[in-house]
Every structure is written in C-alpha cells, then in structure tokens.
Amino acid sequence: MEAILFGGIAALANVAGGFWVTWPRPVLRRSLLSHLMALGAGFLLAAVFLKVIPASLDLNLWSGRSVAPLVLVLVGYLLIQLFEHTVAPHFHFGEETHAEVCAERHVVWTAVGGVALHAFFDGVAIGAGFHVGHQLGVLIFIAIFLHKLPEGFTVASIMLASGCSLRAARWASVGVAAATLLGLALMSAAREVVPYALPLSAGVTLYVAASDLIPEVNRENRSASSLVVFLGVALYYMTEKALEAVGR
C-alpha cells in the first residue's frame, strides 16, 4: 500500500512538470528547474551508492555472490546508455529549445520513449525499495521525486519544440506518469523479481544522476548549481538520520 501511495505521488509530479511548462503564464521561474535537477542529482547519487547498492548486496538471494548484483547494476546503467545514444540520441533533461532537432516525428517519439523508460524504472525502484523495507522505499521515493518535476517538464518541452499542441504536451507528461505506475504495478505483481529489479534499477538511477542530470547542471556553468548537488547529498544524509531517529 505504501508503495502505491508514494509511487502515485511521484507520478503526479510528472504531470505537474508537464503542466508547468505548458501553463500560459509560468508560475515558477525556470531557474528552479536547474536547482531541482542539481538537488535531485546529489540525492540520487548518495542514495544509490550508500543505500540501494548495499541493500542489493544484502538480499538473501545474493548471499555469497556479491558480484552478481553489481553486474545487474552495470546492465541497468548500460541499458540506458544504449537507448539514449543509439535509439534516442537527442534526448536530454531540461527544456528543449532546438526545434530543428525535433522536426522529425521519430526523433520526438524516441525521445519521449527515453523519458518513459526512465519513468518505468522509477516505478520499479520505488516498488522494489518498499518491498525490501520502509526506510529504503522512502529514501528511493524522495530521490526519484526530486527529479520527477524536471522529467515531466522535459517530455512536455520536447513535444512543444516539435510543434505539438499544449494538450498533446500535457498528455505526454500523463503518459510518462503512467509508465511510472506500470513499473510500480510490475513490482506489486511479481515480488519474486525484486532481488533482480533493485540492482537493475540502481544502475538506471545511477545513469540518470551521473550521465543525465549532472551534465545538465554543469552546462549551467554557475557555481550555485554545482553547490546544490552537494546540498542534495547533505539532504540525503539528514533524511536517512531522521528516518533512523523515528525508528522507521
């Protein structure tokens, strides 16, 4: 039940991101997007290295076989590397401003597919995390939630840059949210795959943080954005300690 609740909130953040970029009068400054990506990148990196990978190694299935889950982490990372740089080479997080790149429909839909693939594994990670434990689930949820708004913003921005309507852009963000719920449903229906899904989603999350979000943050070329990454790591530490203090 917890996984469904938190996964649903994460999916709603996708929709909110899509409506944000399509709203006639922006209610939030676009600079907030870069800070959210930086904060999310720091939290994601800390969560993957300090919690998700160690939790994957501790699962009973892998007792005495610590290399096996690390192979799945690598597979998850390389899966997104393959997709983003062969199937959808023009995909990147943030606002899409190059309309000429999105002129061809297949480019648009492969980029949207890239966002949906990320979102699917977001749902998988949240579902797998809560199956292992409440604290792990909450930490994964927060890590994912922080980049969900930029994720929805990204897919809607891609649609607008291709010349699609505001309505189509919003529906694209709804589709990405649905991909999150699909990943969550898979974990609810097939709990036996959690030992495989957790390290695999860790590799995907690591790619999102290190190869998608961090480059976008660095492209801003502002020291403030870089410092927010460290703030994200600090936020992870404080959140973990708070969860431990309340005994959850």
C-alpha positions, 0 to 999 in steps of 0.5 A: 500500500505504501508503495502505491501511495508514494509511487502515485505521488511521484507520478503526479509530479510528472504531470505537474512538470508537464503542466508547468511548462505548458501553463500560459503564464509560468508560475515558477521561474525556470531557474528552479528547474536547474536547482531541482535537477542539481538537488535531485542529482546529489540525492540520487547519487548518495542514495544509490551508492550508500543505500540501494547498492548495499541493500542489493548486496544484502538480499538473501538471494545474493548471499555469497555472490556479491558480484552478481548484483553489481553486474545487474547494476552495470546492465541497468546503467548500460541499458540506458546508455544504449537507448539514449545514444543509439535509439534516442540520441537527442534526448536530454533533461531540461527544456528543449529549445532546438526545434530543428532537432525535433522536426522529425516525428521519430526523433520526438517519439524516441525521445519521449520513449527515453523519458518513459523508460526512465519513468518505468524504472522509477516505478520499479525502484520505488516498488522494489525499495518498499518491498525490501523495507520502509526506510529504503522505499522512502529514501528511493521515493524522495530521490526519484521525486526530486527529479520527477518535476524536471522529467515531466517538464522535459517530455512536455518541452520536447513535444512543444519544440516539435510543434505539438499542441499544449494538450498533446504536451500535457498528455505526454507528461500523463503518459510518462506518469503512467509508465511510472505506475506500470513499473510500480504495478510490475513490482506489486505483481511479481515480488519474486523479481525484486532481488533482480529489479533493485540492482537493475534499477540502481544502475538506471538511477545511477545513469540518470544522476551521473550521465543525465542530470549532472551534465545538465547542471554543469552546462549551467556553468554557475557555481550555485548549481554545482553547490546544490548537488552537494546540498542534495547529498547533505539532504540525503544524509539528514533524511536517512538520520531522521528516518533512523531517529523515528525508528522507521 
